[in-house]
């Protein structure tokens, strides 16, 4: 090979819902990179041939998600592709999509709080992989019974948090029907040693029976009460002052009559 060519460093795998990007450094100058994906039982596949980029989308060559892969990042000259000598290369850490891809955010479709029941319906994140009919597979289609979801919920403006788990697409929990609740969901793979918990969904809050006190808190009402008392007090004081002035004026107007 050509030992003068720099080899890649800081090689990392970035994968969410099985969409997997390989990244590395440095930016090449006067040479190119070619990525080879090596599986334990599968044939070597080349991606991003003669690229000047420092990242490569390798999703489509990792379809066997339970396979363990390594990436060889070759440093090559353009003319070197016809050379039988092996170019210098760097090897990545091992990567198994099934156990290492991060679970993305679940999508909350709708939620209701009726009486003492909070119901939350959500949807699985989709993957880049498709069925023969062209529709996208969800993470549930791949993980199946290994996949669970956890709902975290708490009374609005409270820090006390509860949680519950389901393998379906719906949560139903008993709540205080006089309070509003906030919540979010995340996927979980309990069998994993690492990356067990996925990304958190958007936090949403119910608004059933919401009143001004819930919305703004007791402090605002205290301020309003103080202002109201001050206004009433001022009105009373002004009334007293005006009344005294009227009496004084009336008394002064009567004085000349009494002198005649």
N, C-alpha and C positions, 0 to 999 in steps of 0.2 A: 504494500500500500504506500500511501504518501504520508509519512509520519509528520511532515511539516504542517499539515492541515489541522486546525484546532478541532476538537471534538466537543459535542454538546455537554452542557452541565446544567444542574438544577432542573432535572427532568421531573415533571409532575403529571399525574393523571387528575383530570377534573371531570366528574361525572354526576349528572343529575337526571333521574328518571331514565337511566341507560343512555342518555346522550353523552358521549365521552370525547373529551378534547385532550390531546397530548400537548404539553407545552415544555419549552426548554430555552436555554440561552447558549451562546450569544448570537446576535444578528450576524449572518455570514457576510464576508467581504472577499470577493474573488473566488468563491466556491459556493456549493449548493448543499442542501440536505435531502436525503431520501429516507423515509421511515419504513422499517420492516416490522411487522407484527408476528411474533412467534407464539404459537399455542402449544400446550403440552401434548395434545393429540391431533392438532390440526396443521395443515400446510402453512408455510410462511406466506404472508401476503404483503405486498408493497403498497404504500400510500404516500401521497404528497411527493411524487417523484420530482427531483431537481427543483425543489422549492427554495425560495429565499426567505420564506416566513419562518417563524419560530413557534408555530403551533399547527396542529393537524387534527382534523375531525376524523376519528377512527371508528365511529359508531357502527358503520355498516360491516366492518370486518370482525366485530365482537358479538355476532348474533348468537353464538353458543355462550349464553351468559354465565353458565356454571363452569366454563373453561377458565384456566388461569393463564394469563398472557404476560409476555415481556415485550418491550419495544426496543429495537436496535435503531439508533439514529445515526445514519451513515453520513460522513463528510466527504463529498466527492467533487471532482472537477467535471466540467461538462463532458470533456473527452474521455473521462475515466469510466463512463458507462460501458464502453466497449472493451475495457481492460479486464483481463481475467484475474488480476491481483485484487485481493480484498481491500476495500478502502478502510480507513480508520473509522471506528464507530464507538458510541457510548451506549450502555445498556441501562434501561429503566428498572425501577422496582417492579416486583410482580403485581399484577392487578387482576382481580376476579370480579366482574361486574355484579354478579348476584349478591355478593357479600359486601361490596364496597360502594356501589352507586348510592348517592344520597336520594332519599325520598323527597320529592318536591311538595309544594303546598297543595293540600286538598282544596277543592273549590266548593264553598258552601252555596247550595242552590236555593234553599229557603229555610225559614225558621219561624216558629210560632210559640207564644207563651199564652196558654189558655188555662184559666183557673190555676191549678197547682202543677201543671205539666209543661215542661219546656221540650219542644221537639225540634231537632236539627237534622236536615237532610243535606247530604254532600255528595260529591262526585270524585272518583279516583283520578289522579293525574294520568295523562297519556304518555306513552313512550314513543320513540321514533320508529319502532318496529310495527309492521302491518300484518294483518291476516291475508290469506290468498285473495279475498274479495277487495282488498285495498283499504279497509278500515283499520284505524290505529289500535294497537293493543294497549290496554291500560296496565298499570303496575300490578293490579289484582290478577289480570290474566297471566302474568309471569310468576308472581309470588304465591298466588292462590291462598292456601290455608296458613302460610307463614305470615301473612299480612294482617295486622290489626290497626285500629284507629283509637286514639284516646281523645276524649273531650275534656277540656279544662273549663270550669265555669265558676262564677263567683257573683255575689250580690254587687250591683253597681255601686261604685265608690267605697268598696270594701276590699281588704287585702286577703281575706280568708278564701282560699281556693280549694275546690273539690275536683275530682276527676272520675271518669268512668270509661270502660273499654267496650268496643264492639267489633265484630267481624262483618257487620252488614253496612248499609249506607245510611242508617238512621240511628240517631240517639233519642231516647226519651228518658228524661230525668224529672224527679219530683222537686218542686221549688216552692218558695214562699210566694203565694199569689198576690201579696201586697207589695212586693219588691220587684224591681227590674234586675235583669242579669246580663252579664257580659261573658263571652266565651270565645274559644278558638279550638282548632283541631290539628292534630299531627299524626302522620302514619308511624307505625312501629313494627319492627321485625324482631320479636323477642329472642329468636334463635341466634341472632348476631352477637358477636363479642364487642364489635365496634360499630359506630354509625347506626345504633339501634333506633334512634328517634329521628324522624325526618324534619323538614322545614315546617314552621308553624303557619297556619292559615291566617287570613286577616281577622283581627279582633272585631266582633260585632256585639251590639247590645240591644236588648229588647226595649220597648217603650210603652208597654201596656201599663195603664194606671199611673203614668208618670205625672207628677204634680210639680208645682213651682218649687216646693221645698226640696224634692229630689233633684231638680234641675240645677238649682243655685246654692242650696245648702242653707243652714240656719244662720250663718254669719250675715248673709244679705238681709235676712228678715230683721235681725237685730239692728243693723244700720238703718233700715227703713223705719223701724219703730222709733229709734232715737231721733231721726229727722222729723217724723210725724209729731212727736212730743214737743220738739223744739218749735215747730211751726204753730202748734196749738198754744203753747206758752206765749209765743210772740204775739199771737192774735189776741190773747186775753190781756196781755200787758198793754198793747196798743188801744184796746177797747177801754180799759180803765183810764189811760191817759186822756183819750178823747172825751170820755164822759166827764172827767174832772175839769177839762178845759171848757166844756160847754157850760158846766155849772158856774165856773168862775166868770165867764163872759156874761151869763145871764145875771149874775149878782152885780157886775159892774154897770150893766144897762139900767138896773133898777135904782141905783144910788142917786142920780140927779132928781128923779121923781120924789124921792123921800126928802130931799132938801128944799123943795118948793113949798 
